[in-house]
Amino acid sequence: MGYWLTPFFVVIFQEHLIFRKQVYNLEDWANKKNLPLGAAACFAFSAGVAMAVMGMSQQWYVGPLALKAGGPPFGADIGFELGCGTTAILFPPLRYLEKKYFGR
């Protein structure tokens, strides 16, 4: 249930530290054109969640990557790590491209 949380946190954390540099103009929140488009965040988050599902090992579902890591029938629960790593690798370059081509 909580496998979505790690990719979500990574997107917010990297946006805060890398792209906003901890500075926020509070008046931007009222203007849609000053806010990020969100395509980079959506894609990186979706890829992170997909990898987390492939690496999860729960009673009701064991992903294919979890089986490879821990062996049948239980596997190893590496969903959080895969979700975090995938999102952390994908988001910065995608966000850079988003800022370059859309200017926000």
PyMOL CGO cylinders between C-alpha atoms (Angstrom):
from pymol import cmd
from pymol.cgo import CYLINDER

trace = [
    CYLINDER, 0.00, 0.00, 0.00, 2.82, 2.40, 0.74, 0.3, 1, 1, 1, 1, 1, 1,
    CYLINDER, 2.82, 2.40, 0.74, 5.03, 1.64, -2.22, 0.3, 1, 1, 1, 1, 1, 1,
    CYLINDER, 5.03, 1.64, -2.22, 3.96, 4.88, -3.92, 0.3, 1, 1, 1, 1, 1, 1,
    CYLINDER, 3.96, 4.88, -3.92, 5.31, 6.99, -1.05, 0.3, 1, 1, 1, 1, 1, 1,
    CYLINDER, 5.31, 6.99, -1.05, 9.02, 6.65, -1.81, 0.3, 1, 1, 1, 1, 1, 1,
    CYLINDER, 9.02, 6.65, -1.81, 8.83, 7.83, -5.46, 0.3, 1, 1, 1, 1, 1, 1,
    CYLINDER, 8.83, 7.83, -5.46, 6.52, 10.67, -4.40, 0.3, 1, 1, 1, 1, 1, 1,
    CYLINDER, 6.52, 10.67, -4.40, 8.96, 11.79, -1.70, 0.3, 1, 1, 1, 1, 1, 1,
    CYLINDER, 8.96, 11.79, -1.70, 11.94, 11.61, -4.09, 0.3, 1, 1, 1, 1, 1, 1,
    CYLINDER, 11.94, 11.61, -4.09, 10.19, 13.89, -6.62, 0.3, 1, 1, 1, 1, 1, 1,
    CYLINDER, 10.19, 13.89, -6.62, 9.30, 16.45, -3.95, 0.3, 1, 1, 1, 1, 1, 1,
    CYLINDER, 9.30, 16.45, -3.95, 12.73, 16.29, -2.30, 0.3, 1, 1, 1, 1, 1, 1,
    CYLINDER, 12.73, 16.29, -2.30, 14.68, 16.69, -5.55, 0.3, 1, 1, 1, 1, 1, 1,
    CYLINDER, 14.68, 16.69, -5.55, 12.44, 19.51, -6.74, 0.3, 1, 1, 1, 1, 1, 1,
    CYLINDER, 12.44, 19.51, -6.74, 13.01, 21.29, -3.44, 0.3, 1, 1, 1, 1, 1, 1,
    CYLINDER, 13.01, 21.29, -3.44, 16.79, 20.84, -3.28, 0.3, 1, 1, 1, 1, 1, 1,
    CYLINDER, 16.79, 20.84, -3.28, 17.89, 20.84, -6.92, 0.3, 1, 1, 1, 1, 1, 1,
    CYLINDER, 17.89, 20.84, -6.92, 15.48, 22.96, -8.89, 0.3, 1, 1, 1, 1, 1, 1,
    CYLINDER, 15.48, 22.96, -8.89, 13.93, 25.36, -6.37, 0.3, 1, 1, 1, 1, 1, 1,
    CYLINDER, 13.93, 25.36, -6.37, 17.10, 25.67, -4.29, 0.3, 1, 1, 1, 1, 1, 1,
    CYLINDER, 17.10, 25.67, -4.29, 14.89, 26.02, -1.19, 0.3, 1, 1, 1, 1, 1, 1,
    CYLINDER, 14.89, 26.02, -1.19, 13.50, 29.37, -2.42, 0.3, 1, 1, 1, 1, 1, 1,
    CYLINDER, 13.50, 29.37, -2.42, 9.80, 29.76, -3.15, 0.3, 1, 1, 1, 1, 1, 1,
    CYLINDER, 9.80, 29.76, -3.15, 7.94, 32.78, -4.46, 0.3, 1, 1, 1, 1, 1, 1,
    CYLINDER, 7.94, 32.78, -4.46, 4.57, 32.43, -2.75, 0.3, 1, 1, 1, 1, 1, 1,
    CYLINDER, 4.57, 32.43, -2.75, 2.84, 34.61, -5.32, 0.3, 1, 1, 1, 1, 1, 1,
    CYLINDER, 2.84, 34.61, -5.32, 3.61, 32.04, -8.03, 0.3, 1, 1, 1, 1, 1, 1,
    CYLINDER, 3.61, 32.04, -8.03, 1.01, 29.68, -6.59, 0.3, 1, 1, 1, 1, 1, 1,
    CYLINDER, 1.01, 29.68, -6.59, -1.77, 31.93, -7.85, 0.3, 1, 1, 1, 1, 1, 1,
    CYLINDER, -1.77, 31.93, -7.85, -0.41, 31.98, -11.42, 0.3, 1, 1, 1, 1, 1, 1,
    CYLINDER, -0.41, 31.98, -11.42, -0.60, 28.72, -13.35, 0.3, 1, 1, 1, 1, 1, 1,
    CYLINDER, -0.60, 28.72, -13.35, 2.06, 29.81, -15.86, 0.3, 1, 1, 1, 1, 1, 1,
    CYLINDER, 2.06, 29.81, -15.86, 4.71, 30.02, -13.13, 0.3, 1, 1, 1, 1, 1, 1,
    CYLINDER, 4.71, 30.02, -13.13, 4.14, 26.49, -11.86, 0.3, 1, 1, 1, 1, 1, 1,
    CYLINDER, 4.14, 26.49, -11.86, 5.90, 23.44, -13.31, 0.3, 1, 1, 1, 1, 1, 1,
    CYLINDER, 5.90, 23.44, -13.31, 4.11, 21.54, -16.04, 0.3, 1, 1, 1, 1, 1, 1,
    CYLINDER, 4.11, 21.54, -16.04, 4.44, 18.29, -14.09, 0.3, 1, 1, 1, 1, 1, 1,
    CYLINDER, 4.44, 18.29, -14.09, 5.18, 15.93, -16.97, 0.3, 1, 1, 1, 1, 1, 1,
    CYLINDER, 5.18, 15.93, -16.97, 8.62, 15.04, -15.61, 0.3, 1, 1, 1, 1, 1, 1,
    CYLINDER, 8.62, 15.04, -15.61, 7.23, 14.38, -12.15, 0.3, 1, 1, 1, 1, 1, 1,
    CYLINDER, 7.23, 14.38, -12.15, 4.37, 12.24, -13.47, 0.3, 1, 1, 1, 1, 1, 1,
    CYLINDER, 4.37, 12.24, -13.47, 6.62, 10.15, -15.69, 0.3, 1, 1, 1, 1, 1, 1,
    CYLINDER, 6.62, 10.15, -15.69, 9.33, 9.63, -13.06, 0.3, 1, 1, 1, 1, 1, 1,
    CYLINDER, 9.33, 9.63, -13.06, 6.72, 8.84, -10.39, 0.3, 1, 1, 1, 1, 1, 1,
    CYLINDER, 6.72, 8.84, -10.39, 4.91, 6.36, -12.66, 0.3, 1, 1, 1, 1, 1, 1,
    CYLINDER, 4.91, 6.36, -12.66, 8.14, 4.60, -13.59, 0.3, 1, 1, 1, 1, 1, 1,
    CYLINDER, 8.14, 4.60, -13.59, 9.11, 4.44, -9.90, 0.3, 1, 1, 1, 1, 1, 1,
    CYLINDER, 9.11, 4.44, -9.90, 5.79, 2.92, -8.91, 0.3, 1, 1, 1, 1, 1, 1,
    CYLINDER, 5.79, 2.92, -8.91, 6.00, 0.40, -11.77, 0.3, 1, 1, 1, 1, 1, 1,
    CYLINDER, 6.00, 0.40, -11.77, 9.46, -0.69, -10.60, 0.3, 1, 1, 1, 1, 1, 1,
    CYLINDER, 9.46, -0.69, -10.60, 8.24, -0.86, -7.00, 0.3, 1, 1, 1, 1, 1, 1,
    CYLINDER, 8.24, -0.86, -7.00, 5.42, -3.20, -8.05, 0.3, 1, 1, 1, 1, 1, 1,
    CYLINDER, 5.42, -3.20, -8.05, 7.89, -5.39, -9.92, 0.3, 1, 1, 1, 1, 1, 1,
    CYLINDER, 7.89, -5.39, -9.92, 10.07, -5.60, -6.81, 0.3, 1, 1, 1, 1, 1, 1,
    CYLINDER, 10.07, -5.60, -6.81, 7.40, -6.08, -4.16, 0.3, 1, 1, 1, 1, 1, 1,
    CYLINDER, 7.40, -6.08, -4.16, 7.08, -9.28, -2.22, 0.3, 1, 1, 1, 1, 1, 1,
    CYLINDER, 7.08, -9.28, -2.22, 3.80, -9.52, -0.36, 0.3, 1, 1, 1, 1, 1, 1,
    CYLINDER, 3.80, -9.52, -0.36, 1.58, -12.38, 0.66, 0.3, 1, 1, 1, 1, 1, 1,
    CYLINDER, 1.58, -12.38, 0.66, -0.85, -11.71, -2.18, 0.3, 1, 1, 1, 1, 1, 1,
    CYLINDER, -0.85, -11.71, -2.18, 1.68, -10.77, -4.90, 0.3, 1, 1, 1, 1, 1, 1,
    CYLINDER, 1.68, -10.77, -4.90, 5.37, -11.33, -5.62, 0.3, 1, 1, 1, 1, 1, 1,
    CYLINDER, 5.37, -11.33, -5.62, 6.89, -9.31, -8.44, 0.3, 1, 1, 1, 1, 1, 1,
    CYLINDER, 6.89, -9.31, -8.44, 9.23, -10.82, -11.02, 0.3, 1, 1, 1, 1, 1, 1,
    CYLINDER, 9.23, -10.82, -11.02, 12.27, -8.83, -9.85, 0.3, 1, 1, 1, 1, 1, 1,
    CYLINDER, 12.27, -8.83, -9.85, 11.58, -9.82, -6.24, 0.3, 1, 1, 1, 1, 1, 1,
    CYLINDER, 11.58, -9.82, -6.24, 11.62, -13.47, -7.26, 0.3, 1, 1, 1, 1, 1, 1,
    CYLINDER, 11.62, -13.47, -7.26, 14.98, -13.00, -8.97, 0.3, 1, 1, 1, 1, 1, 1,
    CYLINDER, 14.98, -13.00, -8.97, 16.45, -11.28, -5.91, 0.3, 1, 1, 1, 1, 1, 1,
    CYLINDER, 16.45, -11.28, -5.91, 15.26, -13.72, -3.28, 0.3, 1, 1, 1, 1, 1, 1,
    CYLINDER, 15.26, -13.72, -3.28, 14.26, -16.85, -5.10, 0.3, 1, 1, 1, 1, 1, 1,
    CYLINDER, 14.26, -16.85, -5.10, 10.91, -18.64, -5.20, 0.3, 1, 1, 1, 1, 1, 1,
    CYLINDER, 10.91, -18.64, -5.20, 8.43, -18.86, -3.60, 0.3, 1, 1, 1, 1, 1, 1,
    CYLINDER, 8.43, -18.86, -3.60, 8.79, -15.73, -1.46, 0.3, 1, 1, 1, 1, 1, 1,
    CYLINDER, 8.79, -15.73, -1.46, 11.34, -13.46, -3.12, 0.3, 1, 1, 1, 1, 1, 1,
    CYLINDER, 11.34, -13.46, -3.12, 12.96, -10.44, -1.56, 0.3, 1, 1, 1, 1, 1, 1,
    CYLINDER, 12.96, -10.44, -1.56, 11.01, -7.24, -0.98, 0.3, 1, 1, 1, 1, 1, 1,
    CYLINDER, 11.01, -7.24, -0.98, 13.07, -4.70, -2.93, 0.3, 1, 1, 1, 1, 1, 1,
    CYLINDER, 13.07, -4.70, -2.93, 10.15, -2.56, -4.06, 0.3, 1, 1, 1, 1, 1, 1,
    CYLINDER, 10.15, -2.56, -4.06, 11.02, 0.53, -2.02, 0.3, 1, 1, 1, 1, 1, 1,
    CYLINDER, 11.02, 0.53, -2.02, 14.62, 0.51, -3.20, 0.3, 1, 1, 1, 1, 1, 1,
    CYLINDER, 14.62, 0.51, -3.20, 13.69, 0.04, -6.85, 0.3, 1, 1, 1, 1, 1, 1,
    CYLINDER, 13.69, 0.04, -6.85, 11.04, 2.75, -6.70, 0.3, 1, 1, 1, 1, 1, 1,
    CYLINDER, 11.04, 2.75, -6.70, 13.36, 5.21, -5.00, 0.3, 1, 1, 1, 1, 1, 1,
    CYLINDER, 13.36, 5.21, -5.00, 16.30, 4.52, -7.30, 0.3, 1, 1, 1, 1, 1, 1,
    CYLINDER, 16.30, 4.52, -7.30, 14.30, 4.67, -10.51, 0.3, 1, 1, 1, 1, 1, 1,
    CYLINDER, 14.30, 4.67, -10.51, 12.66, 7.96, -9.58, 0.3, 1, 1, 1, 1, 1, 1,
    CYLINDER, 12.66, 7.96, -9.58, 15.91, 9.48, -8.34, 0.3, 1, 1, 1, 1, 1, 1,
    CYLINDER, 15.91, 9.48, -8.34, 17.65, 8.65, -11.61, 0.3, 1, 1, 1, 1, 1, 1,
    CYLINDER, 17.65, 8.65, -11.61, 14.83, 9.71, -13.96, 0.3, 1, 1, 1, 1, 1, 1,
    CYLINDER, 14.83, 9.71, -13.96, 13.47, 12.89, -12.39, 0.3, 1, 1, 1, 1, 1, 1,
    CYLINDER, 13.47, 12.89, -12.39, 16.46, 15.32, -12.59, 0.3, 1, 1, 1, 1, 1, 1,
    CYLINDER, 16.46, 15.32, -12.59, 17.17, 14.95, -16.33, 0.3, 1, 1, 1, 1, 1, 1,
    CYLINDER, 17.17, 14.95, -16.33, 13.47, 14.93, -17.19, 0.3, 1, 1, 1, 1, 1, 1,
    CYLINDER, 13.47, 14.93, -17.19, 12.86, 18.03, -15.08, 0.3, 1, 1, 1, 1, 1, 1,
    CYLINDER, 12.86, 18.03, -15.08, 15.83, 19.75, -16.69, 0.3, 1, 1, 1, 1, 1, 1,
    CYLINDER, 15.83, 19.75, -16.69, 14.37, 19.03, -20.14, 0.3, 1, 1, 1, 1, 1, 1,
    CYLINDER, 14.37, 19.03, -20.14, 10.96, 20.22, -18.98, 0.3, 1, 1, 1, 1, 1, 1,
    CYLINDER, 10.96, 20.22, -18.98, 12.44, 23.52, -17.81, 0.3, 1, 1, 1, 1, 1, 1,
    CYLINDER, 12.44, 23.52, -17.81, 14.47, 23.88, -21.01, 0.3, 1, 1, 1, 1, 1, 1,
    CYLINDER, 14.47, 23.88, -21.01, 11.60, 23.31, -23.43, 0.3, 1, 1, 1, 1, 1, 1,
    CYLINDER, 11.60, 23.31, -23.43, 8.64, 24.74, -21.51, 0.3, 1, 1, 1, 1, 1, 1,
    CYLINDER, 8.64, 24.74, -21.51, 10.43, 27.38, -19.45, 0.3, 1, 1, 1, 1, 1, 1,
    CYLINDER, 10.43, 27.38, -19.45, 8.78, 26.49, -16.18, 0.3, 1, 1, 1, 1, 1, 1,
]
cmd.load_cgo(trace, "trace")
